[in-house]
Amino acid sequence: MKTLGTIVISVLTTIVTVFVLLFFLDYDITPVATNYEHPHPVSEQNTDGISALAVANHQEPQMDAIEKVAEAIVGVLVTTEPIGNPFGMWSGSQIGSGSGIVYAIRDGNTYIVTNEHVIERAQTIEIVFNDADQTRKIAELVGSDVYTDIAVLRINNFEAEVIAEFGRTEDLRLGQTVIAIGNPLGLEFAGSATMGVVSGHDRTVSIPILSTNGHRQEWPMTVLQTDTAINPGNSGGALINLAGEVVGINSMKIAQSAVEGMSFSIPTYIAIPIIEDLEIYGQVTRPLLGVSLNNVAALPMAIRQQIELPTEVQDGVFIHEVMPDSLATILELEPGDVITHIGEIAVSDAALFRQTLFTYRAGDEIILTIIRGGVLKTAATYVVIN
């Protein structure tokens, strides 16, 4: 028979043990509800000999979507060119990795799309396939575009077995399930898949880029926002819908300690025309207006009065100078004009104006709404790119 002292010691020991478990394990001990209903109800009996769990898993559409496209998502290994350091000495080559999407077979060659930032300064590019043998092939750069962070690669005289299909980003709805597939943190985690939802359409994220004229600038990229887990190495990988179609090219995330679940992908309606240009021309040729611009919001009052700009006009771009023999001269633009719209899009500042202008291609009609001498006018012509 236990004494009172023994019972007290036993109880205290139990209390201390529970306290230690809760302190170190830090998990939720809330009881699981007993009336949980599986989202895919199945019978306890299965005449085919397949377990109920296996049947339930087979009914989950994300599994079929991943299986459909997984082998078309590849690893991209890049050896970069040596770069200088502040002490004037050259550092050795470095190896970086990202992801890519096999999207076409043409004339016996395999075409892959990835991010421009994955292959920038690339000396060699090696593709690692997500197959049983981890097949490796050397690829060449067909072309890249810094403004949309897209690059096209080609493996000559090799035909991949699986090709990804593009879907329409614009058909996605908020809250719709999407899956990111890629190689986070390198090939050790090749073919990883993370699932989330569409969080927002047509987000604008400013990124620092080195433009084609060698100037570093902030460039506004239009992206799709999701809460899928994206990590280094996912860049250039696929964002797919539950039909297994690529609806975005994973590009970036906000990496701050106070931010969680904000990842961004390049929409297919932006990516596909860029891919086509890169395949055909090796670069994306964009129209240049041939003007120097200032934001209307930054204009001194003296200039606003001089050009007779209505007080209610607070947004737009002010033309400071027009270059000879440029698209601006064809449009008959003049110094002092204020552009308020390009097509149907209201121009808030010079960055948005350039971003919108760069979506035009040779042969497209461009219509500008301008204010000249306090009067609203339109200027229109067809884009000619030299």
C-alpha positions in Angstrom: 0.0 0.0 0.0 1.4 3.4 -1.1 2.0 6.0 1.5 0.8 9.5 1.1 4.4 10.7 0.5 4.8 8.2 -2.4 1.5 9.3 -4.0 2.5 13.0 -3.8 5.9 12.3 -5.3 4.3 10.3 -8.1 1.9 13.1 -9.0 4.6 15.7 -8.9 6.8 13.6 -11.2 3.9 13.3 -13.7 3.2 17.0 -13.6 6.9 17.9 -14.2 7.1 15.3 -17.1 4.1 16.9 -18.8 5.5 20.4 -18.3 8.9 19.3 -19.9 7.1 17.8 -22.9 5.0 20.9 -23.6 8.0 23.2 -23.2 10.4 21.4 -25.5 8.0 19.8 -28.0 5.9 22.9 -28.5 3.0 21.2 -30.3 -0.7 21.5 -30.4 -2.3 18.9 -28.2 -5.9 19.8 -29.1 -7.8 16.6 -29.6 -8.6 15.7 -33.2 -12.3 15.8 -34.0 -13.9 12.4 -34.2 -16.5 13.4 -36.8 -13.9 14.4 -39.5 -15.2 13.7 -43.0 -12.6 12.8 -45.6 -12.8 15.2 -48.6 -12.8 12.1 -50.8 -15.1 9.6 -49.1 -14.3 5.9 -49.9 -15.7 2.6 -48.8 -14.0 0.5 -46.2 -14.4 -2.4 -48.5 -12.6 -2.5 -51.8 -13.2 -5.5 -54.1 -10.2 -4.7 -56.2 -7.9 -5.2 -53.2 -6.7 -1.6 -53.2 -6.6 0.1 -49.8 -9.1 2.9 -49.0 -6.1 5.3 -48.6 -4.8 4.4 -52.0 -8.2 5.1 -53.7 -8.5 8.4 -51.8 -5.0 9.5 -53.0 -5.7 8.5 -56.6 -8.7 10.8 -56.5 -6.6 13.9 -55.6 -6.1 15.9 -58.8 -2.8 17.5 -57.8 -1.1 14.1 -58.0 -2.1 13.6 -61.7 -1.2 17.2 -62.5 2.3 16.8 -61.0 2.8 13.4 -62.7 1.8 14.8 -66.0 4.5 17.6 -66.1 7.2 16.5 -63.6 9.7 15.2 -66.1 9.4 18.4 -68.2 10.8 20.4 -65.3 14.6 20.2 -65.4 17.6 21.4 -63.4 19.7 24.2 -64.9 23.4 24.1 -63.8 25.4 27.2 -64.8 29.1 27.9 -64.6 29.4 31.7 -64.6 32.2 33.9 -65.9 34.8 35.0 -63.5 34.2 38.5 -62.1 36.4 41.1 -60.5 36.5 42.1 -56.9 37.2 45.4 -55.1 40.9 44.6 -54.8 41.4 44.3 -58.6 41.9 40.6 -58.6 39.8 38.1 -60.5 37.7 35.5 -58.7 37.2 32.0 -60.1 34.2 30.7 -61.9 31.1 29.8 -59.8 28.4 27.2 -60.2 24.8 28.2 -59.8 21.6 26.2 -60.2 18.0 26.9 -61.1 15.1 25.2 -62.8 13.7 25.2 -66.4 10.7 24.0 -68.3 10.9 21.9 -71.5 8.2 23.4 -73.7 8.9 22.4 -77.3 10.7 20.0 -79.7 11.5 21.5 -83.1 13.7 20.0 -85.8 15.1 17.4 -83.5 16.1 20.0 -80.9 14.7 20.5 -77.3 13.7 24.0 -76.2 13.7 25.1 -72.5 12.6 28.3 -70.9 14.1 29.6 -67.6 14.7 32.9 -65.9 17.2 35.4 -67.3 18.8 35.8 -63.8 19.5 32.1 -63.7 21.8 32.2 -66.8 23.2 35.7 -66.6 27.0 35.7 -67.2 26.8 32.0 -68.0 29.9 30.3 -69.4 28.4 26.9 -69.7 24.8 25.7 -69.2 24.0 22.1 -68.4 20.5 20.6 -68.2 19.7 17.8 -65.8 16.5 15.9 -66.5 14.2 14.6 -63.9 14.3 11.0 -65.1 15.6 7.8 -63.6 19.1 8.3 -65.1 19.2 12.0 -64.4 20.2 12.6 -68.0 22.6 15.5 -68.5 22.9 17.6 -71.7 24.8 20.8 -72.6 22.4 23.6 -73.7 23.1 26.8 -75.6 21.5 30.2 -75.0 19.1 31.1 -77.7 18.3 34.5 -76.2 17.3 36.3 -73.0 15.4 39.3 -71.9 16.2 41.2 -68.7 13.0 43.2 -68.6 10.8 40.1 -68.3 13.4 37.8 -66.7 13.0 35.2 -69.4 15.6 33.1 -71.2 15.3 30.4 -73.9 17.8 27.5 -74.1 18.2 24.9 -76.8 19.7 21.4 -76.7 20.7 20.5 -80.2 20.1 17.0 -81.7 18.2 15.8 -78.6 14.5 15.2 -78.1 13.1 15.2 -74.6 10.5 12.6 -73.7 8.0 15.0 -71.9 6.9 18.4 -72.9 5.0 20.8 -70.7 1.9 22.5 -72.1 1.1 26.2 -71.5 -2.2 27.3 -70.0 -3.8 30.7 -69.6 -2.8 32.7 -66.5 -5.7 35.0 -67.1 -8.2 32.2 -66.5 -7.0 31.7 -62.9 -9.3 32.8 -60.1 -8.4 34.1 -56.7 -8.1 31.1 -54.3 -7.6 28.6 -57.1 -5.1 25.8 -56.4 -1.7 26.0 -58.1 1.5 24.0 -57.7 5.1 25.1 -58.0 7.6 22.5 -59.3 11.3 23.0 -59.3 14.7 22.3 -57.7 14.8 24.3 -54.4 18.3 24.5 -53.0 19.7 22.5 -55.9 19.5 19.0 -57.5 19.4 17.3 -54.1 15.7 18.3 -53.9 15.0 18.0 -57.7 11.4 17.7 -58.7 10.0 19.2 -55.4 6.4 20.3 -55.5 4.6 22.8 -53.2 1.0 23.7 -53.3 -0.8 27.0 -52.7 -3.4 29.3 -54.1 -3.6 32.3 -56.4 -3.3 35.4 -54.2 -3.4 38.2 -56.7 -3.4 39.1 -60.4 -1.3 41.7 -62.2 0.9 42.7 -59.2 3.7 45.1 -59.9 7.0 44.4 -58.3 10.0 46.7 -58.8 13.3 44.8 -59.4 16.8 46.2 -60.0 18.1 45.4 -63.5 21.0 46.4 -65.7 19.3 47.7 -68.8 20.6 47.2 -72.3 22.3 50.6 -72.3 24.3 49.6 -69.2 22.4 51.7 -66.7 21.1 50.1 -63.4 17.4 51.0 -62.9 14.3 49.9 -61.0 12.0 48.1 -63.4 8.3 47.3 -62.7 7.5 43.7 -63.5 3.9 42.4 -63.8 3.6 39.2 -62.0 1.1 36.6 -60.6 1.1 36.4 -56.8 0.7 33.1 -55.0 1.4 31.6 -51.5 3.3 28.6 -52.8 6.7 28.0 -51.2 9.4 29.2 -53.5 13.1 29.0 -52.5 16.5 29.6 -54.3 16.7 27.0 -57.1 13.0 27.3 -57.9 13.7 30.1 -60.3 12.7 29.2 -63.8 10.5 26.3 -62.7 6.8 25.8 -63.4 3.7 27.0 -61.7 0.9 24.7 -62.8 -2.8 24.3 -62.5 -4.7 21.1 -61.6 -4.8 20.2 -65.3 -1.0 20.0 -65.3 -0.7 23.1 -67.5 2.0 25.7 -66.9 0.3 29.0 -65.9 3.5 30.8 -64.7 7.2 30.8 -64.6 8.4 31.0 -61.0 10.7 34.0 -60.6 10.9 35.6 -57.1 9.6 35.9 -53.6 9.7 38.6 -50.9 12.4 37.3 -48.6 11.9 39.3 -45.4 11.5 38.0 -41.8 8.2 39.8 -41.5 6.8 38.4 -44.8 5.6 34.9 -45.4 3.9 33.3 -48.3 4.4 36.0 -51.0 5.8 34.4 -54.2 5.7 35.7 -57.7 5.5 34.1 -61.2 5.7 35.4 -64.7 2.2 35.0 -66.3 2.0 33.1 -69.6 0.4 36.0 -71.4 3.6 37.9 -70.9 6.0 34.9 -71.2 4.7 33.3 -74.5 5.2 36.3 -76.8 8.7 36.9 -75.3 9.6 33.2 -75.8 8.5 33.5 -79.5 10.6 36.6 -80.0 13.7 35.0 -78.4 13.3 31.9 -80.6 13.0 33.8 -83.8 15.3 36.8 -83.2 17.4 35.9 -80.2 16.3 39.1 -78.5 13.2 41.1 -77.9 13.0 44.1 -80.1 11.0 46.9 -78.5 9.9 50.3 -79.7 11.8 53.4 -78.5 9.8 56.6 -78.5 12.8 58.8 -78.7 12.0 61.3 -76.0 13.3 62.4 -72.6 10.6 62.3 -70.0 9.8 63.7 -66.6 6.9 62.7 -64.2 4.1 65.2 -64.1 4.0 64.9 -60.4 7.5 66.3 -60.1 7.0 69.3 -62.4 7.5 72.7 -60.8 4.5 75.0 -60.8 6.2 77.4 -63.1 6.4 74.8 -65.9 2.8 73.6 -65.3 1.7 77.2 -65.9 3.9 77.6 -68.9 2.5 74.5 -70.7 -1.1 75.4 -69.5 -1.5 72.1 -67.7 -5.0 71.9 -66.1 -4.7 71.8 -62.3 -6.7 68.5 -62.1 -4.0 66.6 -64.1 -1.6 65.2 -61.5 -0.4 62.0 -63.4 1.3 61.5 -66.7 4.7 62.1 -68.3 6.1 65.4 -69.5 8.1 65.4 -72.8 11.2 67.5 -72.2 13.0 66.7 -75.5 12.2 64.9 -78.8 14.9 63.1 -80.7 15.1 63.6 -84.5 14.0 60.7 -86.8 12.3 58.9 -84.0 8.9 57.3 -83.4 8.0 60.5 -81.5 8.5 62.6 -84.7 6.2 60.2 -86.6 3.6 60.8 -83.9 4.3 64.5 -84.2 5.0 64.9 -80.5 6.5 68.1 -79.3 8.5 69.3 -76.2 5.9 70.4 -73.6 3.4 67.7 -74.5 2.0 65.6 -71.6 1.1 62.0 -72.2 -1.8 60.8 -70.1 -2.7 57.5 -71.8 -1.1 54.9 -74.0 -3.9 53.0 -75.6 -6.5 52.4 -72.8 -3.9 52.5 -70.0 -3.6 55.6 -67.8 0.0 56.6 -67.5 0.9 57.4 -63.9 4.7 57.8 -64.3 7.6 57.2 -66.7 8.2 53.7 -65.5 4.7 52.6 -66.2 4.8 54.3 -69.6 8.0 52.5 -70.6 6.6 49.2 -69.3 3.4 49.6 -71.4 5.3 50.8 -74.5 7.5 47.7 -74.4 4.5 45.4 -74.8 4.1 46.8 -78.4 5.5 45.0 -81.4 6.2 46.0 -85.0 3.0 46.6 -86.9 0.9 47.3 -83.7 -1.1 50.6 -83.7 -0.1 52.9 -80.9 -2.4 55.6 -79.8 -1.3 58.2 -77.3 -3.5 60.7 -75.5 -1.7 64.0 -74.9 -2.4 67.4 -73.5 -0.9 70.3 -75.5 -1.5 73.9 -74.6 -4.3 72.8 -72.2 -6.1 70.9 -75.0 -6.7 67.1 -75.1 -5.4 65.5 -78.3 -4.6 62.0 -79.7 -1.6 60.9 -81.7 -1.6 57.6 -83.5 0.6 55.6 -85.9 1.8 52.1 -86.4 4.9 50.9 -84.6 8.0 50.6 -86.7 11.0 49.1 -85.1 14.5 49.6 -86.7 
